[in-house]
Amino acid sequence: MKKSKCNIHVMPPSITDEDITALFNGILSVMKRKIELDNRAEIIHYNLSIEKLSRELKEKSNECNRLKNEIIFLKSQLEKS
């Protein structure tokens, strides 16, 4: 008797509608979570941008006030001369 190699192919069990539904629901859950995280990241980015703009506005306002005071001082120096 001669020995020979043979391959055995096993058919997977049939996929049920419940399996497909579970897979689809899993994919939907992952997509919902990703969208939620993206939205949170966007909100955080906007908040940081607003804070940065507020800081810059405050700095520019302070600079304007400093320049205004310097102009007033220089005017008074001119009037004294």
For each residue, the residues with C-beta under 8 A, 3 or more apart:
1:
2:
3:
4:
5:
6:
7:
8:
9:
10:
11:
12: 15
13:
14:
15: 12 19 20
16: 19 20
17: 20 21
18: 21 22
19: 15 16 22 23
20: 15 16 17 23 24
21: 17 18 24 25
22: 18 19 25 26
23: 19 20 26 27
24: 20 21 27 28
25: 21 22 28 29
26: 22 23 29 30
27: 23 24 30 31
28: 24 25 31 32
29: 25 26 32 33
30: 26 27 33 34
31: 27 28 34 35
32: 28 29 35 36
33: 29 30 36 37
34: 30 31 37 38
35: 31 32 38 39
36: 32 33 39 40
37: 33 34 40 41
38: 34 35 41 42
39: 35 36 42 43
40: 36 37 43 44
41: 37 38 44 45
42: 38 39 45 46
43: 39 40 46 47
44: 40 41 47 48
45: 41 42 48 49
46: 42 43 49 50
47: 43 44 50 51
48: 44 45 51 52
49: 45 46 52 53
50: 46 47 53 54
51: 47 48 54 55
52: 48 49 55 56
53: 49 50 56 57
54: 50 51 57 58
55: 51 52 58 59
56: 52 53 59 60
57: 53 54 60 61
58: 54 55 61 62
59: 55 56 62 63
60: 56 57 63 64
61: 57 58 64 65
62: 58 59 65 66
63: 59 60 66 67
64: 60 61 67 68
65: 61 62 68 69
66: 62 63 69 70
67: 63 64 70 71
68: 64 65 71 72
69: 65 66 72 73
70: 66 67 73 74
71: 67 68 74 75
72: 68 69 75 76
73: 69 70 76 77
74: 70 71 77 78
75: 71 72 78 79
76: 72 73 79 80
77: 73 74 80 81
78: 74 75 81
79: 75 76
80: 76 77
81: 77 78
